[in-house]
Amino acid sequence: MKETKRKAFNFLRSYFDVLNELKTDSDKLDFLLSVINKQFLNEDPENLSFIVNLCYQSQRHQIESSVKGWERASKDTLSTTPPTPLGTNPPTPKQEEEEKGEEEEEEQVQEEVKIITLLSSLDFQSKEIQQNEFNRISFSFWKLFKEVSKTKKTKNLDKATLEDWAKTVRLMIENDERTLEEIQSIYKFLKVDEFWQTNCQTIHKVRSSFEQLYLNSKKTNQSNGKQPRNISQERIDALKKW
């Protein structure tokens, strides 16, 4: 197993876009391994095919900037070979800003990995919809509230909170017979409405104010109205696409 000192890196959308331009699975794998080995080990790729190398070179600047930012911030090197001495000049304000950004990105990645691990540990019983889908909806709302909260009241996520929020989502769907389309409409509405962003910061508030939120969301999202409330395969399929 290859050892690395780095815990995480930010997988940019541009990496994903380039990956989708490659036609074969082997080329996609070579590209992904090139990015991963450079980010975690600072190893330059070798023996890439022409098209894979072209894709890698298109992203090389972002990849190398990420590696250099980590090395400056950690005052360490990722390479397993003797490192090239870093400059003795103090970092510029721009470099300091990049370093701070890299640290924040890594902290965010680590937090989300921890949260996803907690999500997978929860266990509920549902006849027609798997519990991990309730977890995913709960996490989506929690992350939204955390991002838009202006009063910083959104509590940190732990196992008890996750369990409580996932239970509330299950009750909305199974007991209150809320449809996925309604829930998604409210989610989109909360992303843009500043008043409700301040006054709705938990999944419990979403449930208690559901009708009011949905009526507002229909106007904002130009929804076509409520869908049938019976639990069907169509609803299950929609949930899986959340």
N, C-alpha and C positions, 0 to 999 in steps of 0.2 A: 504494500500500500504506500502511495506517495504521501509524504507528510507535508503539511502546509501550515504556516503561521496565521494565515488570513482566515477569518470566519465566514465572510460573505462578500459578495459584490453585487452591484446594481446591474441587472440584466436589462439593457436598454431596448426600447421598442424597435430601434433600427436593426439590432441583432436579429430580432424575430422577422422583420421584413425581409432582410437579406436571406435568412434561412429558408423562407418560403419561395425564394427565387430558384433555389437548387432543386433539381428534378429527381435525383436518386437518393435513397436512404443512406447510402455509403458516403455520398458527398455531404449530406446534412450532418452525419455523425462526425466526419472529419472537421467540418467547420465548428461544430459545438465543442469538440475536444480541443481544437486550437484556441478557442476563446477561454475555455475553462483552464487549460494548462498555463496560458499566459497570465490570467487573472490570479490564479492560486499559487503558481510556481515561477512566474516570470520566465517561462520557457517559450522561445520563439518556435513557431511551427516549421516543420521540415517535410519535404517530399509531398507537398500538396499538389493536387492536379491544377491545371491552369485556371479553371473556373472557380474552384474553391479558394485558391490563393488570391484571385481577383476579389472575391467576396470578403476575404479576411482583410486584404489591404484597404478596402473601402471603409473598414471599421477600426483600422489599426490606431489611428490617432486617439479615438475615444478610449480604446482598450489600454493603450500605453499611458494615457493621462490618468486613468483610474489606478493603474499600478503605481505610478510615480506619486500620486496623491497619497496612497496608503503608506508608501515607504517614507514619505516626508512626515506624515502624521505620526507614524509609529516609531520613527527613527530606527528602522530596521530594514532588512532586505528579504525579499521572497526567494531569491535565487539560491539554489543549492551549491552553486559555484561561487568562488570568491567574488564579492560584489565590486562593481566599479564605484570608486569613492564618489559620494554625493558632493555637490558644490558646497563650498564653505561659506558662501554668501548667505546672509539671512533671507528667508522667503519674502517675496514681495507681498503686498496686500492681496493681490489677486490669487497668489499661491495659497496664502493663509485661508482665503475664502473657499478655495477649492478643497483644501484639507478639511475644513469644517464641514463642507457639504458631503465629503466622502464619509466622515465619521457619522454624520446624521443618517446617511443612507444605510450604512452597515448596522447601526442601532435599530433602524426601522425594519430592516430585513430580519434581524435576530428576534425582534419583538413579534413579527408576524409568524415566523417559524414556531416560536413558543406558543402562540395563540392557536395555530393550526394543530399543533400537537395536543393541546388541551381539548380542542374541538373533537378530535378523533377519539378521545378517551371517554366522551359522554355516551350514555346508553339509555335510550328511550325505546318504548315499544309503540309501533304504529302499524295498523293493518295494511294501509295502502301506500304510505309514503315513508321512505327511509329517513331515519333520524338525522343522518348527516346533512340532509337537505334543510331541515329546520336549523341546524347549526350554521350552515352556510348563510342563510337569510339573516340569522341573528348577528353573525359576524359582519355582514354587509352594512346593516343598520348601525352597529356599534362603531365601525370604522367611519361611516359617514358623520355620525354625531361627534366623534372625536375630532374630525377634520374641520367641521363648520362651527363647533361650539365657541361662542364668544365669551361665555362666562366660566369656561373650564370646569363645568360641573359633571361632565361625563366621567364616570369612575373608571379606574383601570380594570382591565379584564383579568379575572381569575376563574378558577373552575366553578366556584359557586355562582358567579355572575353569569357565566356561559350557560350553566345548567338552568338557571332561572329564566334567562332570555329565550333559550330554545323551547322551554316549556310554554312560555307565553305565545311564541310563534305557532306552536302546535295547537294551542287552544284557539287562537284566531282562525286557523284553518279548519280544525275539526269541530269545535264547539260553536264558534261564531259563524262558521261557514263563509268565511271571507275567501274570495278567489285570489289566485296568484296575480291575475291581471290588476286587481284592485290594490294589492300590496305593492306591486311594482310601480303602479301609478303614483302612490303615496311616496314611495322611495324617490322617484324622479322629482316630485314636487318639493320634497324637503331639501333637495340639492340646490334649489334656486330661490326658495322663499325665506327671506331673512327673518320675518316675524316668527314663523313656525320653527325656524332653526334655533331661536332663543327659547321658545316656549315648549318645545318637544324634543327632549334629549334622552329619552329612554324608550324601549320597546313597549313598556307598560303604558306610557302616555300615548303611543301610537294606537294601542288597542282601545284605550278609554275614549280617545277622541277620533275614532276611526271614521265615523260618518262625516264629521265636519271636515276632516282632512281629505277624505275622498271627494267630497263635493268641490272643495277648492282645487284639488288636483285635476279633476275633470276639466275645469275651466283653463287651468294653466297648461296642462298637457294635451288639451283638445282631444280628450278621450271619447270613444264611441259609446260609453256607458258600461254598466255592469254586465258581467258575463253570468251564465247560469251557475247557480250555487251548488249544484250536486257534485259530489266527488266522482270524477270520471277518469278514464285513462288519459284523456286529453289534458286534464289538470296535472296528473302525475308527470306526463311528458313535459309540460310547461315548467314544472318545478325543477326538473332535472336540467333544464336549460338556463336556470336562474344565473 
